[in-house]
Amino acid sequence: MSNSKKALIIEGGGSRGVFSFGVIDSFIKASYKPFDIHLGVSNGAVVQLWYLLATADYNLDKMLFSASKDYVSFKNIFLNKSIMNFTKLYEDANKVFPIDFDRLTSHLANKNFYVVVSDAESGEAEYIELDRDNYVNQLLATGSLPILMREPILLDGLRKYDGGITDPLPVQKAYELGAREIVIIRTYEKEFVRQNKLENYIAAWFTNSYPRISVALKQNAEVYNQALDFIRNPPTDCTIIEICPPARLTAKRTTTDPVIMKANYKIGLKVGQDYLNQIF
């Protein structure tokens, strides 16, 4: 076990990611950074990015910034437009919270950071490492949910979708990469089991020009629950720890209420600190 790698995975969840930001801010403040492998899905990739950059002073502000109603409009679904304008959000956010890529590269010495995306053609998960010249598109790709984001995000000319469609909890991938100690920050309570919802089938209809991703959307609950089974029954040489909210978060995927988001961030801070207290 002394040569085994340790991985941190952060689940997506849109505005529920404010909980994850609270957890990683407790890690940053404690200078807790023992992980060799980092995997982020959808908004979880953004949380991982800022964890690796190790700037805890204004991470809550980033989530509040992203929750602005300037970037969310549910009426757009009737106009064949994105409900969430992620492209403008990322452009604006990069001006207010610029990414120091040199700092990121320095902090990634002897570590790996993978962003999970779903390929439209194959319907399979892909795990990409951020590229200095294309990281904005790569982060957009991992959060590109059908309906929420209608404009295509292309990487190397190929359309990509949200990584949570094909590998929402990439614990098995972390194991394949050599991790034998895995910590996963989830945005649902531990008892949560996913059920396919109507929105999955609506999204599948919107993506029927890509049959394999359409099928993946319909099978998302099954894939999610298979990952939960791996978490609860890991290989004998692997330990997996879940860091979860104690109960269902009041924040939903598209929540914009700052009061709710601040409260859920504080829950994350406490849960993160409780985890640190247990291991130190």
VENLINSUL-V119795 format. One line per field, one symbol per residue. psi: psi as a letter, one per 20 degrees, with the letter a starting at -180 (. if undefined). A space follows every 50 residues. Layout:
psi = ???
This chain:
psi = ihjqqpqppoqajciiihghhgghhhgghjkomjqhpppppchhhggggh ghhloihkhhhghhghjpihjpohihhijkrpgpmhghghgghhhgmqpn hgggggijpjrpoppprppgghkqqqoqppphijhghhhggijnpqghoh pqpppkjppqrphighmhnlhhggghijpiopppoqjqqhippppprhhg hghhghkiinhhhgghhhjggggghhhhhhghmrqhjpppppoqqhrpqh pagkpjohggghghghgggggghgghhhi.
